[in-house]
């Protein structure tokens, strides 16, 4: 029914054309979805092992300490920039 919409204005216009009961159902669904903490995730989708949440980022500093110990490593970007000719 809605087709491809590119802006909030287009979505709002389409929603205003619906009967009040359907608009209320959409509003309730949206509030429930936002309260669940998963905005934009459709119900019934398989979200994988982590429940649709963003997986935790690896602790790169802990990994570096595990590999290199307490050595202080140079910032290779700064070293490369210092060696470049302008």
N, C-alpha and C positions, 0 to 999 in steps of 0.2 A: 504494500500500500504506500509506504513512504518513499520507496526508491532510493536513490543516492542523494544524500544531503551533505552539503559542504559547510554549512554555517549554523550557528545557534539560532539565528533568525529563521532559517528554513525549517529547522526542527520545531521551533516554537510555533510557527505559522501552521505547520501540519498538525501539531497537537491541538491547537485551538479549533481546528476543523472537526475534531472528534466529538462525539456526544459526551456530555458531562460524566456519565458513569464510567466510560472507558478512560477518560482523562484521570479520574480519581483512581482507577485501578493502576494506571501507569505511575501516578504519583506515589501510591502505596508501595509498588514494587521498587521504585527508585529509592525511597526512604529506607526500605528494608535492606536493599543492596548496599547503601551507604553505611548503614549501621553495622552490617556484617563485616565492614572493613575491606571489602573486595569490590571497589567501584569498577564497573566496566566488565566484570566477569559474569558471563551468563550462567544461569542455574543449570546444573546437570553436566557441566563441562568437566572432563577429566583433567584435573589440575596437577596431576603427577604426585610424587611422593611427599612434597613439602606443602601441600594444601594450597597451592597457588601463590604462595609468598615468594618474595625474592630470596634466593639462597644467600646465606651469609658469605661475605667476601673473605678470601683467604688472608691470613695474617702474614703478609710478606716480610715484615720486620722480624717476626719470630722465626720464619724459615731462613732468612739471611743469617740470623744469629746462630741457628742450628748448624748451618753449613760452614760459615766463616768464623764463628766465635765472636769475640768483641773487637775484631779488627775494624778500623775506620776505613771505609771504602771511598775512593774519590768519586765525585759526581762526574760521570763520563761525558755528559752533555756539556758541562762547563769546560772540561778539558778539551773536547773537540772544538768548541767555539773559540777557545783561546788559541788553538792551533790554526784556525782558518785564516785565510787572507781575505781582506775585504776589497 
